[in-house]
Amino acid sequence: MTMSPEPSGTVPDTAIYDRRESAVRSYARSMPRQFGRAEGVWMHDDQGGRYLDFLSGCSTLNYGHNHPILKQALLDYISADGIAHGLDLHTGAKQGFLTAFEDLILTPRGLDYRAMFTGPTGTNAVEAAIKLARKITGRELVIAFTNGFHGMTLGALACTGNAAKRGGAGVPLSHVAHEPYDGYYGPDVDTADLLEQRLADPSSGLDAPAAILVETVQGEGGLNAASPEWLRRIADIAKSHGALLIVDDIQAGCGRTGGFFSFEAMGFIPDIVTLAKSLSGMGLPFALTLLRPELDQWSPGEHNGTFRGNNHAFVTATAALRHFWSTEEFHRDIERRSQLLESRLLRIAAEHGFEARGRGMMRGINLGSGELAATVTAACFDAGLIIETSGAHDEVIKVLAPLVIDDAVLGIGLDILETKIREAAENNYAVAAE
Ligand SMILES: *Cc1c(COP(=O)(O)O)cnc(C)c1O
């Protein structure tokens, strides 16, 4: 198996991007190739280079690229002139999805949610969730957490912590309080206690919240994994203060942390859950806000959108649910791969005094420096491994391999990562010693 991209053939003319594409593009800068094709865990550039994908569209491709079963379902649907766009009309594709979601996801987990199809991206699902919470409670404040990431539209952006992202808003981002996430002040401070104390104190200045919005593992925020105890406390605090608990499962859900939902078997049930990223299973835009039936107090069309419920995504999502989530096998595969990933990352981290982080197949290594992390990810890319960073200073290398990855191929990717971290760390020591 050759891993290094070996450029061959004609070099694509990429000047059009500089000439015509907005400067806002970002990933294309750290991976300056033109990609043409992808299957499974591999992406191919137009010069014959092959890359192992440890980014998976930031956990949008949990089942890999162009999974043959999902692809065939979509091809069949399109060939039969299936409805591509139908506003929120009933379609066979939607019926198929709702039925599979009820049978394979909700019922087996004893969950009772209604599905609200929002506009197609994650941030739409978050907007709908916080809007509903404000409408139901009649309160304005949403409590979000340090390092949280919830999207780029104003409401969701107000809930996002990152200063660079917030800076793009151009208007005040208000009606959100960012409270310290689990572990924010180190292992000795229970930040759930702090939140409880502030909410119980009528003079703390913290208003009664409409909702508490939380990721169980912070994807963009640096792979901080909250403990089940802390999350249960947050759920209790929400309940006792009349706030709705919203779990943003856009990145941590759809199997990334093991179960279909990231909060499974933790002993609490969110009032509202947002899903997107890997929900369609094939990288098609598709977002969903789940709400307890009592909370379904929308009037028809009160929250709207032209692309609510993408029929092509319904088809691929249904195929993904039926293929991966009708037995325990996939769950067991993820558990095994998670352990493999965890032990390798712990070993690499231990070798250099770094810190391994995360949960399930949503893990990474905190290198303590964004510069060092960027050096490593660039070296990985040159060696044929697509991998990115997250965290307040982009200091955490995140491994978001497709969940379907072969154990052996996972090992090959981790070998590259291990080597590039070692090289960069040794180089760093050498520079420091000069
Ligand atoms: C990616 C992400 C979002 C935003 O989703 P978009 O599709 O980019 O709008 C929201 N919340 C979390 C946790 C995410 O990872």
The ligand as an SDF file (V2000), in Angstrom:
LIG
                    3D

 15 15  0  0  0  0  0  0  0  0999 V2000
  -20.5820   21.5010   12.6720 C   0  0  0  0  0  0  0  0  0  0  0  0
  -21.3430   21.8010   13.8810 C   0  0  0  0  0  0  0  0  0  0  0  0
  -22.4210   22.7010   13.8820 C   0  0  0  0  0  0  0  0  0  0  0  0
  -22.7940   23.5170   12.6710 C   0  0  0  0  0  0  0  0  0  0  0  0
  -23.1760   22.7290   11.5910 O   0  0  0  0  0  0  0  0  0  0  0  0
  -23.1300   23.3590   10.1220 P   0  0  0  0  0  0  0  0  0  0  0  0
  -23.6490   22.2700    9.2420 O   0  0  0  0  0  0  0  0  0  0  0  0
  -21.7010   23.7000    9.8340 O   0  0  0  0  0  0  0  0  0  0  0  0
  -24.0010   24.5510   10.1180 O   0  0  0  0  0  0  0  0  0  0  0  0
  -23.1230   22.8750   15.0480 C   0  0  0  0  0  0  0  0  0  0  0  0
  -22.8100   22.2080   16.1720 N   0  0  0  0  0  0  0  0  0  0  0  0
  -21.7840   21.3380   16.2080 C   0  0  0  0  0  0  0  0  0  0  0  0
  -21.5020   20.6100   17.4800 C   0  0  0  0  0  0  0  0  0  0  0  0
  -21.0030   21.1180   15.0730 C   0  0  0  0  0  0  0  0  0  0  0  0
  -19.9560   20.2890   15.1300 O   0  0  0  0  0  0  0  0  0  0  0  0
  1  2  1  0
  2  3  1  0
  2 14  2  0
  3  4  1  0
  3 10  2  0
  4  5  1  0
  5  6  1  0
  6  7  2  0
  6  8  1  0
  6  9  1  0
 10 11  1  0
 11 12  2  0
 12 13  1  0
 12 14  1  0
 14 15  1  0
M  END
$$$$
